[in-house]
Amino acid sequence: MKAASRAAQSLAIYRLDDALQDDGKAILVLDLFYELALPPQLARSESQVFADAMLEIELADRLGFHGVWLVEHHFMPGYSHCSKPELFLAALAARTSRLRLGLGVVPLPYHHPVHVAERIATLDHLCGGRLEVGIGRGFTPREYEVFGVPMAKSRELVDESLAILRAAANDAPVVFAGRHYRLDGVAIFPRPVQKPHPPLWTAAVSPETFDWAARAGLGVLAGPFKPWPMVAADIRRYRGAWCASEPPRIGMTVGMLCLRDAKRARALAAPAMRWFYGELLKVTAPVLEQLLPSYEQLHDLGRFRRLLQFGMRPRVLELAGLTVVGTPAECLDRLQRYARAGVTHLLCAVGAGALPSEIVRESLECIAADVLPALAG
C-alpha cells in the first residue's frame, strides 16, 4: 500500500485539469476499443470472445455510439487475439448500420502497401463508406522478427506506404519509386467509396510523431499506455502545428466502466483495469526500456512503466488519466475534461476486455442513456 501511495503522489501533479486548454470545449464522440482479449479469469474461448464482442458492438450501433476500433496485434496471447481486424470489421459491416468502423491500427511495415490499399477499399465498400483507417509502425521486436522486417527501417516503410495508400485512391495508375517499394503504373482496385479516401489516422506516442501527423494531415490516436499529462502536452503541440483546412482529429484510448452504482463500478473495474494495464505494460516493456533502433524517443516512457509497477491501483490509473470509472455523472465530468483539452474521439475499452459481456452491455446501456445525450447537448 505504501508503494501505491508513493505512485499516486508522484502522479498527483498530473490531474486532468492541469492540462486543459482555454479555447473552449471540443466536440467529443465516444467510440469503442477492442483488443479481443482472453483473460484467464473469464475462462472464455476465442469463439466466445468474438461472439461476445459482436453482440456488444451490435448493441452499441443501436444505442448511438459513434464508432468502434479494433487493433492489429500478433503473438500476444491473452492480451490480444485480434490479428486480422479487417476480417472482423467485414463481419461487422453486415451487422451494423451506423457505427464508424476503425482499423486501429494497421502496422504498415508488416504489409505490402498495395495489399493494404486493396483491403481498405474493399472494406469501405462493404460498410458503405463508414471506414476509418489508422496506421502505425508496430512496436514489438517479436513481430518485426517473425515478419522479417528490420525495425530500424520502420519510419521509412511507413512514409513510403502512406504515399502509396494515398495515391491508390486516385483514378490514375500508381507510379512510385522509393527505397523499399517501386510501382510502375500499377492500377489498384477497388477504389474506396469515401473521397479522396477514408479518414486517415496514425498511432502517436512520441512528440515527434505528433509533429509528423500534423504536417501530414493525419488524425492522431494516443494511448493507451501513455499517461494523460504527456498526451495533453502532445495535443497542444499537435494542434499548434496543424495546418490542414479541416479541424484536427484527436483520439485517446482509456479503460472505462460506467454504472449507476459507483461502489459497484469501482469494485468491478479495479481488477479488470489492473489486468488490462498490467498485460499492456508486459507487451510494451521491450520498446519502453530498450534503446531499439528508431524507437529511442520512447525510452522516457519506461520511467512511467517502472512507476506503475509499484502501484497498479485504481487511484494511480485514474491520476494518470488512463481510466474513466464511476456513475454517469462522474464519468461525464471526466469526459468533458478530455474534450476541453482538445480530444475529439475517446476510444473506450469498456470493461477493458476483462469483465463478463453482460456487465459490458449494462455499461453500454448506462452510457447511452445518460452520457451520450449530455455530450451531444
Beta strands, then each sheet from edge to edge (+ up, - down):
strand 1: 29-34
strand 2: 67-70
strand 3: 100-107
strand 4: 131-136
strand 5: 174-177
strand 6: 182-186
strand 7: 200-203
strand 8: 219-222
strand 9: 250-258
strand 10: 323-326
strand 11: 345-350
sheet 1: 10+ 9+ 8+ 7+ 4+ 3+ 2+ 1+ 11+
sheet 2: 5+ 6-
end
